[in-house]
Amino acid sequence: RDKFCFRKMNILVKNGCCAVGRQPTRASRQHRKRLTKTVRVTAAATDESDDTLSWVGPTDETIARLASQAAGRPGGAVKFTGVHHVAIIVSNLERALDFYCGILGMEQAQGRNHPKLPYRGAWLYWGPEMLHIMELPNPDPTDLASRPTHGGRDRHVCLGVESVSVLTDLLDDFSIKYTASKSGRPAVFFRDFDANTIECVEIAPWR
């Protein structure tokens, strides 16, 4: 901090959010890259200490106003082309690969190693899309007693399969529990070893 001379604090207020930060006036480009910016947002009239980081999100009224503005903005709506990948968190990469590649038969993509990814992981193909596995601390409970019994009422991703019966035979062979869709569709829900929920529905290829 002694190497830098700070200007007055800059306050940015936009869309109902407030960010406070300090910018260095003299620093080399290398030092700028290494400089860690600390942003602290402190709610008014609270007993929180200065070390507490609080996030004040936009109000419902602000969100509604932004949504109405987006409908008439120049340039038109964003044209989505599909799902590129879904990322899940696991506690052990090798165990996850045994589940998704060894048991389910997914194909592992090559070339995942990247210096900007400071954690272990893998990229898998499920059809034209990808599953990104990240070995990181999980913010969600992995204890099944803390999750819904039926995976359809939990966060999940849905994959299309040619035959649900072939899948359920596989799950039965490996004693992997699953539940059928409550809607009556030819679909089942099951979990991996880290309580991530996967839904598979019998459907014709759509791409």
C-alpha positions in Angstrom: 0.0 0.0 0.0 3.0 2.3 0.7 3.9 2.2 -3.0 0.6 3.6 -4.2 -1.0 7.0 -3.8 -4.8 6.7 -3.8 -7.2 9.2 -5.1 -10.5 9.8 -3.4 -12.9 6.9 -3.2 -14.9 6.3 -6.3 -18.6 5.4 -5.8 -20.6 3.8 -8.6 -24.3 3.5 -8.3 -26.1 1.7 -11.1 -29.4 -0.3 -11.3 -29.9 -0.1 -7.6 -26.5 -1.5 -6.7 -23.6 0.3 -5.0 -19.9 -0.5 -5.3 -17.1 1.4 -3.5 -13.5 1.1 -4.6 -10.2 2.9 -4.6 -8.0 3.2 -7.7 -4.2 3.7 -7.7 -2.9 6.7 -9.4 0.7 5.5 -10.0 1.5 1.9 -10.7 3.2 0.0 -13.4 1.1 -2.3 -15.6 2.5 -5.3 -13.9 1.6 -3.9 -10.5 -1.9 -3.1 -11.7 -2.4 -6.7 -12.7 -1.3 -7.9 -9.3 -3.3 -5.3 -7.4 -6.3 -6.9 -5.6 -9.3 -4.6 -5.5 -11.3 -4.8 -2.4 -15.0 -3.9 -2.7 -17.0 -3.4 0.5 -20.6 -2.6 0.5 -21.9 -1.8 4.0 -25.6 -1.7 4.7 -26.7 1.4 6.5 -28.0 1.2 10.1 -26.5 -2.2 10.8 -24.2 -3.5 13.5 -22.0 -5.4 11.0 -18.3 -4.9 11.4 -16.1 -3.3 8.7 -14.8 -6.8 7.7 -18.3 -8.0 6.6 -19.0 -8.0 2.9 -22.6 -7.4 2.2 -24.4 -7.5 -1.2 -27.4 -5.2 -1.7 -29.2 -6.4 -4.8 -31.7 -4.5 -7.0 -35.3 -4.2 -5.7 -38.3 -5.9 -7.4 -39.3 -2.5 -8.8 -35.9 -2.0 -10.3 -35.9 -5.4 -11.9 -39.4 -4.8 -13.4 -38.3 -1.5 -14.8 -35.2 -3.0 -16.4 -37.3 -5.8 -17.9 -39.6 -3.3 -19.5 -36.7 -1.3 -20.8 -35.1 -4.4 -22.3 -38.1 -5.1 -24.4 -37.8 -2.0 -26.4 -34.0 -1.5 -26.6 -32.3 -1.1 -30.0 -30.6 -4.1 -31.4 -33.3 -6.6 -30.7 -33.4 -9.7 -28.4 -30.4 -11.9 -27.8 -30.5 -14.9 -30.2 -29.5 -18.0 -28.2 -28.1 -20.9 -30.2 -28.3 -23.6 -27.6 -26.6 -25.0 -24.5 -22.8 -25.1 -24.8 -22.1 -26.8 -21.5 -23.4 -27.4 -18.0 -21.0 -27.3 -15.0 -21.2 -29.4 -11.8 -19.2 -29.5 -8.7 -17.7 -32.8 -7.4 -15.5 -33.7 -4.4 -13.3 -36.2 -6.2 -12.5 -36.0 -10.0 -11.5 -39.7 -10.4 -14.7 -40.9 -8.8 -16.8 -38.6 -10.9 -15.1 -39.9 -14.1 -15.8 -43.4 -13.0 -19.5 -42.5 -12.7 -19.9 -40.4 -15.9 -17.5 -42.2 -18.2 -17.1 -45.6 -16.7 -20.8 -46.3 -15.8 -22.8 -43.9 -18.0 -20.3 -44.2 -21.0 -19.7 -40.5 -21.6 -16.7 -39.5 -23.7 -14.0 -37.3 -22.1 -12.8 -34.4 -24.2 -9.1 -33.7 -24.6 -7.3 -30.4 -24.1 -9.0 -29.3 -21.0 -5.8 -28.2 -19.2 -5.6 -24.5 -19.1 -3.4 -22.2 -16.9 -6.4 -20.0 -16.1 -8.3 -23.0 -14.5 -6.7 -23.3 -11.1 -8.6 -26.4 -10.1 -8.9 -30.0 -11.2 -11.6 -30.9 -13.6 -12.7 -32.6 -16.9 -14.8 -31.9 -19.9 -17.2 -34.6 -21.1 -19.4 -34.9 -24.1 -23.1 -35.8 -23.9 -24.3 -35.6 -27.4 -23.3 -32.3 -29.0 -23.1 -30.5 -25.6 -20.6 -30.8 -22.8 -20.5 -31.5 -19.1 -17.8 -29.6 -17.2 -16.7 -31.3 -14.0 -15.1 -29.1 -11.4 -13.4 -30.5 -8.3 -14.2 -27.6 -5.9 -15.7 -27.1 -2.4 -19.5 -27.5 -2.8 -21.7 -24.7 -1.4 -24.7 -27.0 -1.6 -25.5 -29.8 0.9 -24.4 -33.3 -0.4 -26.2 -35.1 2.3 -29.2 -36.7 0.6 -31.3 -36.1 3.8 -31.0 -32.4 3.1 -32.1 -32.7 -0.5 -35.6 -33.4 -2.1 -36.3 -37.1 -2.3 -37.4 -36.7 -5.9 -34.8 -35.2 -8.1 -37.4 -33.4 -10.2 -37.9 -31.0 -7.3 -34.1 -30.2 -7.1 -31.8 -28.3 -9.4 -31.0 -30.6 -12.3 -30.0 -30.9 -15.9 -32.0 -33.0 -18.5 -30.5 -35.2 -21.1 -32.2 -36.8 -24.0 -31.7 -40.6 -24.4 -32.9 -43.0 -27.1 -34.3 -45.5 -24.6 -35.2 -44.9 -20.9 -35.5 -48.7 -20.4 -31.9 -49.2 -21.4 -30.8 -46.6 -18.9 -32.9 -48.0 -16.1 -31.4 -51.5 -16.7 -28.0 -49.9 -16.4 -28.9 -48.1 -13.2 -30.4 -51.3 -11.8 -27.2 -53.3 -12.6 -25.1 -50.8 -10.6 -27.7 -50.3 -7.8 -28.1 -46.6 -8.6 -31.5 -45.3 -7.3 -33.8 -43.4 -9.5 -37.3 -42.0 -9.6 -39.7 -41.8 -12.5 -41.1 -38.5 -13.7 -44.2 -37.5 -11.8 -45.7 -36.1 -15.1 -45.9 -39.5 -16.7 -43.3 -38.7 -19.3 -40.7 -41.5 -20.2 -38.1 -39.9 -17.9 -36.2 -40.7 -14.8 -34.1 -38.8 -12.2 -31.0 -40.0 -10.5 -28.0 -38.6 -8.7 -24.2 -38.9 -9.0 -22.0 -39.5 -6.0 -22.0 -35.8 -5.1 -25.9 -35.5 -5.1 -26.0 -33.7 -8.5 -29.3 -34.6 -10.1 -29.5 -35.8 -13.7 -32.8 -36.2 -15.6 -32.9 -38.4 -18.7 -36.0 -38.3 -21.0 -36.7 -40.5 -23.9 -36.9 -38.2 -26.9 -35.9 -38.2 -30.5 -32.7 -36.2 -31.4 -33.6 -32.5 -31.9 -30.3 -31.5 -33.6 
